[in-house]
Amino acid sequence: MKLTTLTLLGIATLGVLAGCNKPESPATTANDVAAAREDSAKDNADARKNASKDVAQAESGMQDKAADVNKAESKGNYEVAETQARGNHKVALEKCEALGGDQQKACKAQADADFEQAKANAKSSYSHH
């Protein structure tokens, strides 16, 4: 009984395998090829669309980062200019100490005016970035 069952199973398996290698009709093959091409075209279009989105997001991120870098650079330049103006002001005031009376007052007033102008220049030059 086991041998008969195994024999029948073997014959059925061979029949199934023989059926797997049977060629399709030309019409079926043409339909399958057309469907595969449509699927492939859709998949390619979807892949291009996704790639475009990824590129757009990456470019947007780069633009945001570039803007952040520009802001940081601008702030740094402003701070350097303002620090330099303070240093120049301090030096100018010390030089004024060598003068006396009205000359000293005028010298300090000029140093203060130069300092305010330097700060204004720094602010207008770097706040627009």
FENLINBEL-V718371 format. One record per pair of residues at least 12 apart in sequence whose C-alpha atoms are under 8 Angstrom apart, sorted by the first residue. I is the first residue (numbers start at 1). GAP is how many residues later the second one is. Records with the same first field share a line. If there is no record, write none. Layout:
BEGIN
I: GAP / GAP
END
This chain:
BEGIN
70: 59
71: 58
74: 52 / 53 / 55
75: 51 / 52
77: 49
78: 44 / 45 / 47 / 48 / 49
81: 37 / 38 / 41
82: 36 / 37 / 40
85: 30 / 33 / 34
86: 29
88: 27
89: 22 / 23 / 25 / 26
92: 16 / 19
93: 14 / 15 / 18
96: 12
END
